[in-house]
């Protein structure tokens, strides 16, 4: 069987299309694991509130990098709002760029799994781009500007072909049409391919009841493995670390005992509380039962991002003079996110796409064995254990949906 793929894409509807890797990174001026994790957890809470009882799955890394690129073209309170949303409000844009450059380079260093990040920039033919914006995206993100006529019928095919290439065909379409007022599109793709360190035996997979967030009991294929894992059971939740390959990457599965415990966990979820949970994990022998499932997720992120503090970027008060200072004024028209997650006996496959449209206006001692049966809504996060970056996170309310 093929190793599973994790992919994430973020597109900023300004436009992008670079295929070359970013240049060698300089040391990061700021750490991004905490700020981007907080952004992801906050986004997860808002989206869950918008779609209660639904599966939510996002790539905070992909969305954050796309928004960071857009921030290079924003000025004044618009830039401040975007940086605030990303948790980088106390940093300069140069510091954020340097940190992202380092993050992108480090995520590509692993030899145990295949992980890549690509960024792209397209702009409307004939639109004059401010040199500083072009240089920042090229130097820090490897996004080289390509011309694209967004008003042409073939424009979506160009963007979709880039998405398919950089996600190994896991995401073949990110746009159906493009607003004729679009003048720039930015894109980010994150792709990961790896296997479980301790794979599940397909012969052990059996049908098992799963109670959904809506209280419906449905049969799902439940994988099972008995081994030594990092595990904890405290405060009404169980948690386990499922490593990939040499352990450089891992999925964390958190199973609250009921809906109240899930709400409490998510309400208090921050990088610090997540780190505290991880530190409580102890090496124990036990059995993990986890659904084998495939889900998709799609949402319009405008409302969520506005609630997190960057509403100004969507209105007429937006200031994107860093892209082009002359009239007409620019604003973000729409941010959309689509994702895919597949978990099976061999590993994990995931993909995420974000489009942002910018338009012109008119270890410890073993104890007793544990049993963790993930038969109700659960939280998950896929983390780079080296950098601390959370690539994907979500809550699974119904794996059979």
C-alpha atoms as a printed R data frame, in Angstrom:
    type eleno elety resid chain resno       x      y       z
1   ATOM     1    CA   UNK     A     1   0.000  0.000   0.000
2   ATOM     2    CA   UNK     A     2   1.068  3.519  -0.579
3   ATOM     3    CA   UNK     A     3   2.153  5.662   2.312
4   ATOM     4    CA   UNK     A     4  -0.495  8.192   3.254
5   ATOM     5    CA   UNK     A     5  -0.303 11.844   2.403
6   ATOM     6    CA   UNK     A     6  -1.082 14.912   4.454
7   ATOM     7    CA   UNK     A     7  -1.493 18.052   2.399
8   ATOM     8    CA   UNK     A     8  -2.566 21.585   3.027
9   ATOM     9    CA   UNK     A     9  -3.057 24.465   0.662
10  ATOM    10    CA   UNK     A    10  -3.762 28.095   1.297
11  ATOM    11    CA   UNK     A    11  -4.563 30.437  -1.553
12  ATOM    12    CA   UNK     A    12  -4.811 34.169  -1.208
13  ATOM    13    CA   UNK     A    13  -6.996 35.544  -3.965
14  ATOM    14    CA   UNK     A    14  -4.551 38.009  -4.954
15  ATOM    15    CA   UNK     A    15  -2.716 35.101  -6.789
16  ATOM    16    CA   UNK     A    16   0.382 32.934  -6.629
17  ATOM    17    CA   UNK     A    17   2.179 30.174  -8.461
18  ATOM    18    CA   UNK     A    18   5.791 29.588  -7.457
19  ATOM    19    CA   UNK     A    19   7.120 26.065  -7.845
20  ATOM    20    CA   UNK     A    20  10.658 26.610  -6.653
21  ATOM    21    CA   UNK     A    21  11.507 26.070  -2.983
22  ATOM    22    CA   UNK     A    22  12.202 29.104  -0.820
23  ATOM    23    CA   UNK     A    23  15.829 30.113  -0.349
24  ATOM    24    CA   UNK     A    24  17.856 28.998   2.644
25  ATOM    25    CA   UNK     A    25  16.329 30.444   5.779
26  ATOM    26    CA   UNK     A    26  17.954 32.670   8.330
27  ATOM    27    CA   UNK     A    27  17.292 32.115  12.043
28  ATOM    28    CA   UNK     A    28  13.717 32.865  13.032
29  ATOM    29    CA   UNK     A    29  13.226 36.170  14.770
30  ATOM    30    CA   UNK     A    30  10.153 34.811  16.585
31  ATOM    31    CA   UNK     A    31   8.819 31.316  17.313
32  ATOM    32    CA   UNK     A    32   5.600 30.528  15.475
33  ATOM    33    CA   UNK     A    33   4.479 27.290  17.115
34  ATOM    34    CA   UNK     A    34   2.672 29.091  19.929
35  ATOM    35    CA   UNK     A    35   1.063 31.875  17.904
36  ATOM    36    CA   UNK     A    36  -0.027 29.670  15.007
37  ATOM    37    CA   UNK     A    37  -1.282 26.985  17.417
38  ATOM    38    CA   UNK     A    38  -3.356 29.587  19.261
39  ATOM    39    CA   UNK     A    39  -4.714 30.823  15.934
40  ATOM    40    CA   UNK     A    40  -5.655 27.263  14.977
41  ATOM    41    CA   UNK     A    41  -7.331 26.496  18.302
42  ATOM    42    CA   UNK     A    42  -9.262 29.790  18.195
43  ATOM    43    CA   UNK     A    43 -10.337 29.153  14.608
44  ATOM    44    CA   UNK     A    44 -11.442 25.641  15.551
45  ATOM    45    CA   UNK     A    45 -13.633 26.970  18.377
46  ATOM    46    CA   UNK     A    46 -15.268 29.588  16.140
47  ATOM    47    CA   UNK     A    47 -15.956 27.144  13.315
48  ATOM    48    CA   UNK     A    48 -17.327 24.577  15.726
49  ATOM    49    CA   UNK     A    49 -19.699 27.231  17.089
50  ATOM    50    CA   UNK     A    50 -20.820 28.012  13.538
51  ATOM    51    CA   UNK     A    51 -21.360 24.338  12.681
52  ATOM    52    CA   UNK     A    52 -22.215 22.515  15.934
53  ATOM    53    CA   UNK     A    53 -22.276 18.749  15.627
54  ATOM    54    CA   UNK     A    54 -20.254 18.775  12.394
55  ATOM    55    CA   UNK     A    55 -16.796 17.478  11.654
56  ATOM    56    CA   UNK     A    56 -14.300 20.362  11.649
57  ATOM    57    CA   UNK     A    57 -10.823 19.900  10.167
58  ATOM    58    CA   UNK     A    58  -8.411 22.683   9.240
59  ATOM    59    CA   UNK     A    59  -4.744 23.392   8.586
60  ATOM    60    CA   UNK     A    60  -3.796 26.396  10.749
61  ATOM    61    CA   UNK     A    61  -0.265 26.359   9.308
62  ATOM    62    CA   UNK     A    62  -1.552 26.672   5.754
63  ATOM    63    CA   UNK     A    63  -4.054 29.425   6.541
64  ATOM    64    CA   UNK     A    64  -1.550 31.335   8.690
65  ATOM    65    CA   UNK     A    65   1.189 31.335   6.067
66  ATOM    66    CA   UNK     A    66  -1.278 32.557   3.436
67  ATOM    67    CA   UNK     A    67  -2.463 35.368   5.701
68  ATOM    68    CA   UNK     A    68   1.139 36.252   6.582
69  ATOM    69    CA   UNK     A    69   1.879 36.703   2.890
70  ATOM    70    CA   UNK     A    70  -1.176 38.942   2.505
71  ATOM    71    CA   UNK     A    71  -0.055 40.970   5.524
72  ATOM    72    CA   UNK     A    72   2.989 42.083   3.543
73  ATOM    73    CA   UNK     A    73   0.641 44.053   1.307
74  ATOM    74    CA   UNK     A    74  -1.415 45.537   4.133
75  ATOM    75    CA   UNK     A    75  -0.603 48.731   5.979
76  ATOM    76    CA   UNK     A    76  -1.753 50.574   9.090
77  ATOM    77    CA   UNK     A    77  -4.626 49.102  11.071
78  ATOM    78    CA   UNK     A    78  -5.285 46.478   8.381
79  ATOM    79    CA   UNK     A    79  -1.831 44.939   8.853
80  ATOM    80    CA   UNK     A    80  -2.167 45.244  12.621
81  ATOM    81    CA   UNK     A    81  -5.464 43.364  12.518
82  ATOM    82    CA   UNK     A    82  -4.023 40.512  10.465
83  ATOM    83    CA   UNK     A    83  -0.958 40.219  12.702
84  ATOM    84    CA   UNK     A    84  -3.201 40.335  15.779
85  ATOM    85    CA   UNK     A    85  -5.246 37.466  14.390
86  ATOM    86    CA   UNK     A    86  -2.067 35.437  13.828
87  ATOM    87    CA   UNK     A    87  -0.771 36.201  17.327
88  ATOM    88    CA   UNK     A    88   2.146 38.269  15.980
89  ATOM    89    CA   UNK     A    89   0.850 41.703  16.906
90  ATOM    90    CA   UNK     A    90   4.029 42.634  18.772
91  ATOM    91    CA   UNK     A    91   6.330 41.772  15.875
92  ATOM    92    CA   UNK     A    92   7.374 43.547  12.719
93  ATOM    93    CA   UNK     A    93   6.436 42.155   9.342
94  ATOM    94    CA   UNK     A    94  10.135 41.484   8.697
95  ATOM    95    CA   UNK     A    95  10.347 39.381  11.858
96  ATOM    96    CA   UNK     A    96   7.251 37.411  10.837
97  ATOM    97    CA   UNK     A    97   8.680 36.841   7.359
98  ATOM    98    CA   UNK     A    98  11.987 35.622   8.802
99  ATOM    99    CA   UNK     A    99  10.168 33.263  11.152
100 ATOM   100    CA   UNK     A   100   8.030 31.846   8.330
101 ATOM   101    CA   UNK     A   101  11.111 31.427   6.161
102 ATOM   102    CA   UNK     A   102  12.757 29.402   8.925
103 ATOM   103    CA   UNK     A   103   9.578 27.401   9.552
104 ATOM   104    CA   UNK     A   104   9.261 26.485   5.877
105 ATOM   105    CA   UNK     A   105  12.898 25.395   5.723
106 ATOM   106    CA   UNK     A   106  12.732 23.341   8.917
107 ATOM   107    CA   UNK     A   107   9.543 21.549   7.974
108 ATOM   108    CA   UNK     A   108  11.324 20.303   4.866
109 ATOM   109    CA   UNK     A   109  14.328 18.889   6.735
110 ATOM   110    CA   UNK     A   110  12.867 15.574   7.911
111 ATOM   111    CA   UNK     A   111  14.290 12.466   6.302
112 ATOM   112    CA   UNK     A   112  11.790 10.117   7.960
113 ATOM   113    CA   UNK     A   113   8.707 11.511   6.211
114 ATOM   114    CA   UNK     A   114   8.076 13.482   3.062
115 ATOM   115    CA   UNK     A   115   6.976 17.008   3.874
116 ATOM   116    CA   UNK     A   116   6.962 19.992   1.552
117 ATOM   117    CA   UNK     A   117   5.598 23.531   1.514
118 ATOM   118    CA   UNK     A   118   5.035 25.566  -1.641
119 ATOM   119    CA   UNK     A   119   3.886 29.163  -2.041
120 ATOM   120    CA   UNK     A   120   2.670 30.960  -5.132
121 ATOM   121    CA   UNK     A   121   1.769 34.451  -6.335
122 ATOM   122    CA   UNK     A   122  -0.295 35.368  -9.371
123 ATOM   123    CA   UNK     A   123  -1.300 38.893 -10.380
124 ATOM   124    CA   UNK     A   124  -3.652 40.302 -12.964
125 ATOM   125    CA   UNK     A   125  -1.869 41.031 -16.203
126 ATOM   126    CA   UNK     A   126  -0.899 44.684 -16.381
127 ATOM   127    CA   UNK     A   127  -1.372 45.299 -12.641
128 ATOM   128    CA   UNK     A   128   1.666 47.146 -11.216
129 ATOM   129    CA   UNK     A   129   2.936 45.427  -8.072
130 ATOM   130    CA   UNK     A   130   4.831 47.340  -5.417
131 ATOM   131    CA   UNK     A   131   8.495 46.121  -5.524
132 ATOM   132    CA   UNK     A   132   8.777 45.658  -1.740
133 ATOM   133    CA   UNK     A   133   5.746 43.340  -1.719
134 ATOM   134    CA   UNK     A   134   7.090 41.296  -4.629
135 ATOM   135    CA   UNK     A   135  10.526 41.040  -3.018
136 ATOM   136    CA   UNK     A   136   9.209 40.008   0.411
137 ATOM   137    CA   UNK     A   137   7.129 37.174  -1.010
138 ATOM   138    CA   UNK     A   138   9.937 35.982  -3.247
139 ATOM   139    CA   UNK     A   139  12.672 36.104  -0.609
140 ATOM   140    CA   UNK     A   140  10.839 34.805   2.457
141 ATOM   141    CA   UNK     A   141   8.215 32.566   0.877
142 ATOM   142    CA   UNK     A   142   9.663 31.517  -2.471
143 ATOM   143    CA   UNK     A   143   6.585 32.901  -4.218
144 ATOM   144    CA   UNK     A   144   7.594 34.324  -7.581
145 ATOM   145    CA   UNK     A   145   5.029 36.535  -9.315
146 ATOM   146    CA   UNK     A   146   3.381 35.117 -12.423
147 ATOM   147    CA   UNK     A   147   0.915 37.015 -14.584
148 ATOM   148    CA   UNK     A   148  -2.573 35.575 -14.951
149 ATOM   149    CA   UNK     A   149  -5.654 37.081 -16.563
150 ATOM   150    CA   UNK     A   150  -8.290 36.359 -13.902
151 ATOM   151    CA   UNK     A   151 -11.001 37.453 -16.317
152 ATOM   152    CA   UNK     A   152 -10.183 34.647 -18.750
153 ATOM   153    CA   UNK     A   153 -12.082 31.359 -18.788
154 ATOM   154    CA   UNK     A   154  -8.834 29.423 -18.339
155 ATOM   155    CA   UNK     A   155  -7.687 31.169 -15.155
156 ATOM   156    CA   UNK     A   156  -9.254 28.669 -12.710
157 ATOM   157    CA   UNK     A   157  -7.556 25.790 -14.506
158 ATOM   158    CA   UNK     A   158  -4.139 27.383 -13.914
159 ATOM   159    CA   UNK     A   159  -4.746 27.709 -10.185
160 ATOM   160    CA   UNK     A   160  -6.254 24.223  -9.918
161 ATOM   161    CA   UNK     A   161  -3.314 22.671 -11.765
162 ATOM   162    CA   UNK     A   162  -0.932 24.277  -9.255
163 ATOM   163    CA   UNK     A   163  -3.006 22.924  -6.366
164 ATOM   164    CA   UNK     A   164  -3.020 19.406  -7.791
165 ATOM   165    CA   UNK     A   165   0.727 19.457  -8.418
166 ATOM   166    CA   UNK     A   166   1.626 20.547  -4.910
167 ATOM   167    CA   UNK     A   167  -0.741 18.160  -3.136
168 ATOM   168    CA   UNK     A   168   0.093 15.090  -5.248
169 ATOM   169    CA   UNK     A   169  -3.386 15.311  -6.811
170 ATOM   170    CA   UNK     A   170  -5.108 15.106  -3.420
171 ATOM   171    CA   UNK     A   171  -6.721 18.490  -4.072
172 ATOM   172    CA   UNK     A   172  -7.510 18.886  -7.732
173 ATOM   173    CA   UNK     A   173  -9.843 21.875  -7.544
174 ATOM   174    CA   UNK     A   174  -9.753 24.898  -5.278
175 ATOM   175    CA   UNK     A   175 -11.721 27.342  -7.430
176 ATOM   176    CA   UNK     A   176 -14.644 26.934  -9.809
177 ATOM   177    CA   UNK     A   177 -14.663 30.555 -10.907
178 ATOM   178    CA   UNK     A   178 -12.634 33.644 -10.074
179 ATOM   179    CA   UNK     A   179 -14.158 37.053  -9.409
180 ATOM   180    CA   UNK     A   180 -13.373 39.284 -12.375
181 ATOM   181    CA   UNK     A   181 -12.309 42.026  -9.948
182 ATOM   182    CA   UNK     A   182  -9.543 39.846  -8.495
183 ATOM   183    CA   UNK     A   183  -6.110 41.351  -8.988
184 ATOM   184    CA   UNK     A   184  -3.907 39.058  -6.868
185 ATOM   185    CA   UNK     A   185  -4.068 35.469  -5.648
186 ATOM   186    CA   UNK     A   186  -1.699 33.947  -3.122
187 ATOM   187    CA   UNK     A   187  -1.430 30.229  -2.484
188 ATOM   188    CA   UNK     A   188   0.210 27.935   0.052
189 ATOM   189    CA   UNK     A   189   0.418 24.152  -0.079
190 ATOM   190    CA   UNK     A   190   1.599 21.816   2.663
191 ATOM   191    CA   UNK     A   191   2.075 18.137   1.831
192 ATOM   192    CA   UNK     A   192   3.059 15.362   4.242
193 ATOM   193    CA   UNK     A   193   3.543 11.663   3.563
194 ATOM   194    CA   UNK     A   194   4.277  9.192   6.330
195 ATOM   195    CA   UNK     A   195   3.333  5.928   8.009
196 ATOM   196    CA   UNK     A   196   2.399  5.096  11.555
197 ATOM   197    CA   UNK     A   197   5.356  4.031  13.673
198 ATOM   198    CA   UNK     A   198   3.073  1.293  15.016
199 ATOM   199    CA   UNK     A   199   0.682  0.428  12.174
200 ATOM   200    CA   UNK     A   200  -2.688 -1.159  12.827
201 ATOM   201    CA   UNK     A   201  -3.280 -4.699  11.566
202 ATOM   202    CA   UNK     A   202  -6.171 -4.608   9.067
203 ATOM   203    CA   UNK     A   203  -7.206 -8.058  10.259
204 ATOM   204    CA   UNK     A   204  -8.006 -6.568  13.664
205 ATOM   205    CA   UNK     A   205 -10.382 -3.942  12.267
206 ATOM   206    CA   UNK     A   206 -13.975 -4.749  13.195
207 ATOM   207    CA   UNK     A   207 -17.337 -2.928  13.114
208 ATOM   208    CA   UNK     A   208 -18.008 -1.019  16.327
209 ATOM   209    CA   UNK     A   209 -20.668  1.371  17.600
210 ATOM   210    CA   UNK     A   210 -19.808  5.086  17.522
211 ATOM   211    CA   UNK     A   211 -22.129  7.613  19.176
212 ATOM   212    CA   UNK     A   212 -22.122 10.827  17.140
213 ATOM   213    CA   UNK     A   213 -22.426 14.352  18.518
214 ATOM   214    CA   UNK     A   214 -26.111 14.201  17.565
215 ATOM   215    CA   UNK     A   215 -26.576 11.084  19.717
216 ATOM   216    CA   UNK     A   216 -26.943  8.748  16.746
217 ATOM   217    CA   UNK     A   217 -25.290  5.349  17.121
218 ATOM   218    CA   UNK     A   218 -23.724  4.081  13.920
219 ATOM   219    CA   UNK     A   219 -21.398  1.227  13.021
220 ATOM   220    CA   UNK     A   220 -17.889  2.289  11.982
221 ATOM   221    CA   UNK     A   221 -14.794  0.201  11.138
222 ATOM   222    CA   UNK     A   222 -12.723  0.331  14.341
223 ATOM   223    CA   UNK     A   223  -8.987 -0.288  14.095
224 ATOM   224    CA   UNK     A   224  -7.230 -1.837  17.095
225 ATOM   225    CA   UNK     A   225  -3.666 -2.066  18.302
226 ATOM   226    CA   UNK     A   226  -2.071 -3.196  21.574
227 ATOM   227    CA   UNK     A   227   1.331 -1.638  22.195
228 ATOM   228    CA   UNK     A   228   3.203  0.860  24.329
229 ATOM   229    CA   UNK     A   229   2.080  4.437  23.767
230 ATOM   230    CA   UNK     A   230   2.361  7.805  25.483
231 ATOM   231    CA   UNK     A   231  -1.035  7.973  27.211
232 ATOM   232    CA   UNK     A   232  -2.911  9.882  29.919
233 ATOM   233    CA   UNK     A   233  -6.302  9.666  31.584
234 ATOM   234    CA   UNK     A   234  -7.182 12.692  33.690
235 ATOM   235    CA   UNK     A   235  -9.924 15.218  34.284
236 ATOM   236    CA   UNK     A   236 -12.552 13.441  32.220
237 ATOM   237    CA   UNK     A   237 -10.409 12.952  29.116
238 ATOM   238    CA   UNK     A   238  -8.127 10.321  27.663
239 ATOM   239    CA   UNK     A   239  -5.236 11.346  25.424
240 ATOM   240    CA   UNK     A   240  -2.775  9.404  23.338
241 ATOM   241    CA   UNK     A   241   0.174 10.151  21.060
242 ATOM   242    CA   UNK     A   242   0.296  8.178  17.796
243 ATOM   243    CA   UNK     A   243   3.714  8.765  16.200
244 ATOM   244    CA   UNK     A   244   4.618  8.627  12.521
245 ATOM   245    CA   UNK     A   245   7.856  7.118  11.217
246 ATOM   246    CA   UNK     A   246  10.715  7.985  13.617
247 ATOM   247    CA   UNK     A   247   8.474 10.054  15.876
248 ATOM   248    CA   UNK     A   248   9.324 13.415  14.341
249 ATOM   249    CA   UNK     A   249   5.606 13.831  13.631
250 ATOM   250    CA   UNK     A   250   2.661 12.568  15.638
251 ATOM   251    CA   UNK     A   251  -1.107 12.655  15.866
252 ATOM   252    CA   UNK     A   252  -2.594 13.461  19.263
253 ATOM   253    CA   UNK     A   253  -6.069 12.065  19.898
254 ATOM   254    CA   UNK     A   254  -8.012 13.508  22.826
255 ATOM   255    CA   UNK     A   255 -11.190 11.702  23.884
256 ATOM   256    CA   UNK     A   256 -13.460 13.592  26.350
257 ATOM   257    CA   UNK     A   257 -15.878 11.475  28.369
258 ATOM   258    CA   UNK     A   258 -18.940 13.448  27.247
259 ATOM   259    CA   UNK     A   259 -20.138 16.594  25.475
260 ATOM   260    CA   UNK     A   260 -19.552 18.722  28.558
261 ATOM   261    CA   UNK     A   261 -15.973 17.555  28.861
262 ATOM   262    CA   UNK     A   262 -15.416 18.250  25.159
263 ATOM   263    CA   UNK     A   263 -16.758 21.792  25.515
264 ATOM   264    CA   UNK     A   264 -14.607 22.409  28.581
265 ATOM   265    CA   UNK     A   265 -11.507 21.056  26.846
266 ATOM   266    CA   UNK     A   266 -11.980 23.198  23.752
267 ATOM   267    CA   UNK     A   267 -12.927 26.312  25.736
268 ATOM   268    CA   UNK     A   268  -9.671 26.112  27.673
269 ATOM   269    CA   UNK     A   269  -7.485 24.926  24.790
270 ATOM   270    CA   UNK     A   270  -4.354 27.065  24.368
271 ATOM   271    CA   UNK     A   271  -0.762 26.247  23.429
272 ATOM   272    CA   UNK     A   272   0.057 26.132  27.160
273 ATOM   273    CA   UNK     A   273  -2.776 23.795  28.116
274 ATOM   274    CA   UNK     A   274  -1.987 21.576  25.130
275 ATOM   275    CA   UNK     A   275   1.690 21.479  26.194
276 ATOM   276    CA   UNK     A   276   0.586 20.599  29.734
277 ATOM   277    CA   UNK     A   277  -1.523 17.749  28.378
278 ATOM   278    CA   UNK     A   278   1.383 16.462  26.305
279 ATOM   279    CA   UNK     A   279   3.707 16.570  29.317
280 ATOM   280    CA   UNK     A   280   1.247 14.454  31.297
281 ATOM   281    CA   UNK     A   281   1.463 11.568  28.832
282 ATOM   282    CA   UNK     A   282   3.210  8.512  30.261
283 ATOM   283    CA   UNK     A   283   4.609  5.501  28.441
284 ATOM   284    CA   UNK     A   284   2.112  2.716  29.084
285 ATOM   285    CA   UNK     A   285   1.132 -0.581  27.598
286 ATOM   286    CA   UNK     A   286  -2.455 -0.633  26.428
287 ATOM   287    CA   UNK     A   287  -4.961 -0.910  23.612
288 ATOM   288    CA   UNK     A   288  -6.088  1.855  21.308
289 ATOM   289    CA   UNK     A   289  -9.216  1.510  19.189
290 ATOM   290    CA   UNK     A   290  -9.592  4.244  16.578
291 ATOM   291    CA   UNK     A   291 -12.118  4.592  13.752
292 ATOM   292    CA   UNK     A   292 -10.953  4.158  10.188
293 ATOM   293    CA   UNK     A   293 -12.625  7.052   8.455
294 ATOM   294    CA   UNK     A   294 -12.618  9.605   5.676
295 ATOM   295    CA   UNK     A   295 -14.184 13.049   6.032
296 ATOM   296    CA   UNK     A   296 -14.313 16.293   4.071
297 ATOM   297    CA   UNK     A   297 -14.864 19.802   5.383
298 ATOM   298    CA   UNK     A   298 -15.565 23.139   3.713
299 ATOM   299    CA   UNK     A   299 -16.372 26.562   5.119
300 ATOM   300    CA   UNK     A   300 -16.325 30.270   4.361
301 ATOM   301    CA   UNK     A   301 -13.894 31.787   6.860
302 ATOM   302    CA   UNK     A   302 -14.847 35.471   6.609
303 ATOM   303    CA   UNK     A   303 -16.999 35.437   9.738
304 ATOM   304    CA   UNK     A   304 -14.529 33.451  11.795
305 ATOM   305    CA   UNK     A   305 -11.591 35.678  10.856
306 ATOM   306    CA   UNK     A   306 -13.621 38.818  11.543
307 ATOM   307    CA   UNK     A   307 -14.456 37.521  15.026
308 ATOM   308    CA   UNK     A   308 -10.755 36.842  15.616
309 ATOM   309    CA   UNK     A   309  -9.930 40.462  14.841
310 ATOM   310    CA   UNK     A   310  -9.307 41.079  11.131
311 ATOM   311    CA   UNK     A   311 -12.737 42.252  10.032
312 ATOM   312    CA   UNK     A   312 -11.240 45.488   8.715
313 ATOM   313    CA   UNK     A   313  -9.545 43.569   5.900
314 ATOM   314    CA   UNK     A   314 -12.941 42.660   4.422
315 ATOM   315    CA   UNK     A   315 -14.381 46.175   4.225
316 ATOM   316    CA   UNK     A   316 -13.857 49.481   2.493
317 ATOM   317    CA   UNK     A   317 -11.618 50.649   5.319
318 ATOM   318    CA   UNK     A   318  -9.034 48.001   4.342
319 ATOM   319    CA   UNK     A   319  -5.589 49.344   3.488
320 ATOM   320    CA   UNK     A   320  -3.557 47.234   1.067
321 ATOM   321    CA   UNK     A   321  -1.384 50.086  -0.182
322 ATOM   322    CA   UNK     A   322   1.612 47.794   0.340
323 ATOM   323    CA   UNK     A   323   0.469 45.904  -2.745
324 ATOM   324    CA   UNK     A   324  -0.366 48.913  -4.881
325 ATOM   325    CA   UNK     A   325  -0.784 52.444  -3.466
326 ATOM   326    CA   UNK     A   326  -2.756 53.955  -6.313
327 ATOM   327    CA   UNK     A   327  -6.537 53.677  -6.843
328 ATOM   328    CA   UNK     A   328  -8.641 51.624  -6.903
329 ATOM   329    CA   UNK     A   329  -8.547 50.536  -3.232
330 ATOM   330    CA   UNK     A   330  -8.317 46.824  -2.445
331 ATOM   331    CA   UNK     A   331 -10.001 44.531   0.057
332 ATOM   332    CA   UNK     A   332 -10.259 40.820   0.784
333 ATOM   333    CA   UNK     A   333 -13.459 39.543  -0.769
334 ATOM   334    CA   UNK     A   334 -13.677 36.004   0.553
335 ATOM   335    CA   UNK     A   335 -11.667 33.423   2.457
336 ATOM   336    CA   UNK     A   336 -12.654 29.816   1.876
337 ATOM   337    CA   UNK     A   337 -11.201 26.621   3.338
338 ATOM   338    CA   UNK     A   338 -11.690 23.029   2.208
339 ATOM   339    CA   UNK     A   339 -10.047 19.959   3.691
340 ATOM   340    CA   UNK     A   340  -9.869 16.184   3.502
341 ATOM   341    CA   UNK     A   341  -8.835 13.655   6.145
342 ATOM   342    CA   UNK     A   342  -8.398  9.907   5.872
343 ATOM   343    CA   UNK     A   343  -7.179  7.742   8.747
344 ATOM   344    CA   UNK     A   344  -6.562  4.037   8.200
345 ATOM   345    CA   UNK     A   345  -4.400  1.154   9.373
346 ATOM   346    CA   UNK     A   346  -1.287  2.388   7.560
347 ATOM   347    CA   UNK     A   347  -1.321  6.085   8.320
348 ATOM   348    CA   UNK     A   348  -3.013  9.387   7.629
349 ATOM   349    CA   UNK     A   349  -3.911 11.292   4.486
350 ATOM   350    CA   UNK     A   350  -5.121 14.860   4.709
351 ATOM   351    CA   UNK     A   351  -5.460 17.898   2.508
352 ATOM   352    CA   UNK     A   352  -6.506 21.480   3.105
353 ATOM   353    CA   UNK     A   353  -7.112 24.394   0.763
354 ATOM   354    CA   UNK     A   354  -7.620 28.043   1.692
355 ATOM   355    CA   UNK     A   355  -8.474 30.702  -0.867
356 ATOM   356    CA   UNK     A   356  -8.303 34.387  -0.030
357 ATOM   357    CA   UNK     A   357  -9.696 36.692  -2.668
358 ATOM   358    CA   UNK     A   358  -8.387 40.239  -2.878
359 ATOM   359    CA   UNK     A   359 -10.406 42.420  -5.187
360 ATOM   360    CA   UNK     A   360 -10.316 45.991  -6.434
361 ATOM   361    CA   UNK     A   361 -13.409 48.077  -5.408
362 ATOM   362    CA   UNK     A   362 -15.746 50.512  -7.593
363 ATOM   363    CA   UNK     A   363   8.758  8.758  29.438
364 ATOM   364    CA   UNK     A   364   7.954  7.062  32.833
365 ATOM   365    CA   UNK     A   365   7.479  3.599  34.457
366 ATOM   366    CA   UNK     A   366   4.697  1.430  33.078
367 ATOM   367    CA   UNK     A   367   1.497  1.058  35.061
368 ATOM   368    CA   UNK     A   368  -1.615 -1.011  34.558
369 ATOM   369    CA   UNK     A   369  -2.686 -1.483  30.904
370 ATOM   370    CA   UNK     A   370  -5.187  1.020  29.549
371 ATOM   371    CA   UNK     A   371  -8.005  0.711  27.057
372 ATOM   372    CA   UNK     A   372  -8.991  3.706  24.946
373 ATOM   373    CA   UNK     A   373 -11.995  3.163  22.692
374 ATOM   374    CA   UNK     A   374 -12.615  6.212  20.547
375 ATOM   375    CA   UNK     A   375 -16.336  5.638  20.176
376 ATOM   376    CA   UNK     A   376 -17.585  9.206  20.578
377 ATOM   377    CA   UNK     A   377 -16.626 12.691  19.346
378 ATOM   378    CA   UNK     A   378 -12.926 13.395  19.690
379 ATOM   379    CA   UNK     A   379 -10.289 16.066  19.091
380 ATOM   380    CA   UNK     A   380  -7.126 15.507  17.069
381 ATOM   381    CA   UNK     A   381  -3.983 17.418  16.176
382 ATOM   382    CA   UNK     A   382  -1.120 16.474  13.856
383 ATOM   383    CA   UNK     A   383   2.085 18.057  15.156
384 ATOM   384    CA   UNK     A   384   5.672 18.458  13.995
385 ATOM   385    CA   UNK     A   385   7.427 17.345  17.167
386 ATOM   386    CA   UNK     A   386  10.651 19.104  16.169
387 ATOM   387    CA   UNK     A   387   9.325 22.617  15.628
388 ATOM   388    CA   UNK     A   388   6.140 22.292  17.664
389 ATOM   389    CA   UNK     A   389   4.079 23.382  14.663
390 ATOM   390    CA   UNK     A   390   0.530 22.013  14.496
391 ATOM   391    CA   UNK     A   391  -0.116 21.227  10.836
392 ATOM   392    CA   UNK     A   392  -3.719 20.112  11.198
393 ATOM   393    CA   UNK     A   393  -6.330 20.057  13.966
394 ATOM   394    CA   UNK     A   394 -10.007 19.283  14.279
395 ATOM   395    CA   UNK     A   395 -12.911 17.676  16.097
396 ATOM   396    CA   UNK     A   396 -14.531 14.541  14.703
397 ATOM   397    CA   UNK     A   397 -18.216 14.462  15.559
398 ATOM   398    CA   UNK     A   398 -19.266 11.737  13.140
399 ATOM   399    CA   UNK     A   399 -16.609  9.643  11.356
400 ATOM   400    CA   UNK     A   400 -19.287  7.942   9.295
401 ATOM   401    CA   UNK     A   401 -20.722 11.132   7.854
